[in-house]
Amino acid sequence: MGADYIGFRSCGLQRSLGPEGFLGKLKLRAYKGAIEAQVPPEQRATVKIQVQVTNRPPRALDYATICAELETFLAGSPECASCPLAGGNPVGCYRYVGYPIDAIAEELVFSFFCRDLDTPDSIADQLYRDIVSRVPQGSGWHTQRPRPLAELPAPLVHVTPRGRRVDSAQVLAGLFASLEHPAMLVGYARFFGELLQHVAEERAKVAVMGPDGKVQVKVELRPGEDPTAATQRALERARAIYGSRTLAELADVAELLHQAIPYAMNGQGSVLVDS
């Protein structure tokens, strides 16, 4: 369960399957990987799962059928080797952000969004006006927690000096918007790019990674705080930020969006989002 991102530029393979067919094959690939990670080889023949693709009825498929349907798809096409969206990998034009969104990612996405919310024409200001402010209270991102959508038990809330109220459930709901229009793609590419800069700044506050790969944690004592407790707090935050699955997946999405901009601006492609 999560958000699927496809860099769609209508290469031969994508054109032959269409957007829904291409997404369906990618979901089958994910199901196949999940089965192989969780089920021993001798038991896979008995596995049957429900496969659901947007705008298509669910299908019950067994492992053998999934493998048969993916036999040629997994090899990709000759175009994959030179495609910037694929990065030279067979069918590499795909990114995925899994749910639930982990707690540290929701915190940092929200703190970044709120930071410049009152700055006219900042990316947060634009997304708030056009998308985020229209997300109703009581959406799935508000109610389906802690899990399946988000780890935090309740959304974070912020009111700006100008009186704008926003919560992190609204921001997450707006995070996975459709990007088929070039202007939307450019806007979200900017948002993701600036978000990654914010994440890097937050990482630098708690720890730095040396050339040997070792992480040096920065400990800041609060008034009256025990040094041991402060060290433990710093370690836990460093582990959370550096080890966040969601932040790593958002970084992968940011790369795809950046690579897709030239295709979108020339009318030759887009990024399809299924969340």
N, C-alpha and C positions, 0 to 999 in steps of 0.2 A: 504494500500500500504506500503510495507516494505520488510525486509529480514526475512525469516523463517529459523530457525535452528532446526534440528531434531537429537537427539542422537539416532542413528540407530544401534542396536545390534542384529537385526533379532530375537527378541522374538517371541512368537507364534502369537501375534496380528500383529506385523509388517510384519512377514513372510507371513501371510495369505493375507495381502493387497498389499504388495510390496511397494517400496519407493513412487511411484507416488500416489498409492491409499491411503497410510497412510497420505501423505501430503494433499491430497484432503479432507480427513475427518477432518484434523486439520483446514483447511481453512473453511470448513463448520461450524465447531464449532465457529470460529471467526465471521463468518457472522451471525450465530444465536445469538451470544452475542451482536453484533451491533444492530440487529433488536430489541432485547428485551430491549436494553438500550435507543433506540430512538423512538420506536413505542408503543403506548398503547396497552394492551392485546386485546381490542375489535377491533382493526384495523389491527392486524397482519395477519389475514386470507387473506387480500387483497394485501399483499406485495409480489412482485416478483422481484428477483434480478438476475444479470448475474454473474455466478460463473466461474472463470478462474483459472485453474491449469496448470503449465508449461507442455508443450508437450501434452496437451489435448485441444480439442475444447471447447469454452465457452458453458455453459448450463444455461438456464433460469429456476430457481427453485422458488417455492413458500415456504412460511414458514412451512406449514404442511409437505411438502416433505423433507425439511431440517431436521425437527425434527424426521421424520421416519427413515431417513438414519443414524441419529446419535444415535438412541435409544440404541443400544448395545455398540457402540463404546465408548460413554462417560463413561461407567462403567469400561473401561480399561480391564485388564486381571489380573489373580491372581499374575502374575509375577511383576506387577507394585509395589506391596507392599514392595518388597525387592530389587528393581532395583535402584542402585545409580543414574542413569540418570533421573529417574522419581521422586526421593526424596520421595518415598512412596505414591505419588499421582497418581490417575488414569490418564494415558496418560500424565504424567508430564515431559516427555522427550522432551519438546518443548519450544523454546524461540523465541522471536519476537522483532525485532528492527523496529519501525515504522518510516516512512518518513512523513514529512521532518525531517532531522537531525537538532536538535536545534542549535542555534548559539554558545552557550557556549561549547557544545560538540565538534563541528567542530573546534573551537579555541583550546581546550585542546588536542584533538587528534592530531592536526597539530603541536602544540608546542612540544608535546612529541616526535612525529616523527622526527621533525627537530633537537631536542636537541642532539641526538647522531648520526645524519646522517653521519657525517664524521668520526665516530669511526669505524675502521675496524671490521667487523663481529658482530657489534651490530645488534639487531633485525631490526632496521630501515634500516641499511646498507644492510642487506640481502633482505628485502622486496623491497627496492628501486631497487636493481640490478635485481631481479627476476620478479617483478610484477609492482610496482608503476611507474617506469620509462617508462614502455611500454604503459601506458594509454595515448592515444592521446589527444592533445588539441582539444576542441570542443566536448568532450564526453557529454553524458546526464548530468553528474554531473557538467559540466561546464555551460551548457545552461539552464537546468531546475531549475532555481532559480530566485528570492526567491520563492520557492515552485514550483513543488511538492516534489522535492528531498531534498532540503536544504533551511533553513531559511535565511542564509546570501545572500545578493544580488549578491556578487561576491566572487570567491575563494580567499583565502589568498595565498600569494606568498612568497617564501623564497629562497635565494641563499646562499649556504654555502661558507666558506672560500676557499674550494677546487673547487668552481665553479659549484657545482651541483645545478640545478634549480628544484624546485618542487612546486606544488601548492596543496591546500587542496582538490580540486576536484579530483586530481589524487589519493591522499591518501584515500579519501572516496571510490572511485571506487575500490581500492585494498583491502579495509577493509572487503568486503563481498565476498571474493573469495571462491571457492569450497574447502572443507576440507576432501575429501574422501581419500586422500593419507595420511598415518600416519605422514610423515615428515611435510606436510602442517599443519596438526592438531597440532603437537607439536610446530611448529613455531608460529602459531597464538595464541595458548594458552600462550606462552611466551609473545607475544606482548600484549595481553589483560591483562595479569597479571601485567606487568610493567606499562601499561597505567593506571591501577587502582591505583598503587602506586603514579604515577605522579598526578592523580586527587586528591588523599588524601593530597599530599603536597600542591597543589594549594588551597584546602579547608582550610588547616591549616593557610595559609597566610592571609586569609580574616576573618575567624571566627572559633571559637571552640564551640563544644557542651558540655555543662556541664552534670553531672550525673542526673540532674533534667529535662533534655531534652531542656533546654533553650539555645539559641545560643547567644554567646557573639561576637559581630562584632569588628574586629580590624580596626581602622581608621588610615591611614598614610597620613599625610598632605604633599602635593606637595608644592614646593616653591611658595609663594604668593597665595596659594589656600585658599578660604574661608572655615572655619571649617564645616559649615553647608553643603556646597557642597561636601566636602570630606566625610562627614558622609553618605550623600545620595548615593554617588558613591559606597562606601563600602557596604552599605545595598543592593544596586541593584546587585552587583557582588555576594554577599553571597547568595541572593535569587536565582540567576541564577545557581550557582554551586550546591547548596544544593537541589534545586528544579528541576534540569534538568531531564526530562523524558528520553532523549536519554542516558545519563550517567547511569541511573538506569538500563535501558535495556541492555546496554553493560556489566554491572556488572553481570547480570543474564547469559548472553552468556559466560562470562569468567568462571563462575562456571560450566556450562555444558561442556565446552571444557576441563577443568581440569579433570572432572569426566570421560570423554570419552577416555582419553589417554590410560589407561591400556587395554581397549577393542581394540583400534586401533592397539596398539603395538603387541597384540597377534593375530591379524587378525580376531578378533571377532566382530568388529564394526567400525563405522565411524560417522562423523557428516555431515549430508546433509544440504546444504545451497541453498535456493531458493530466489534470490533477483531480 
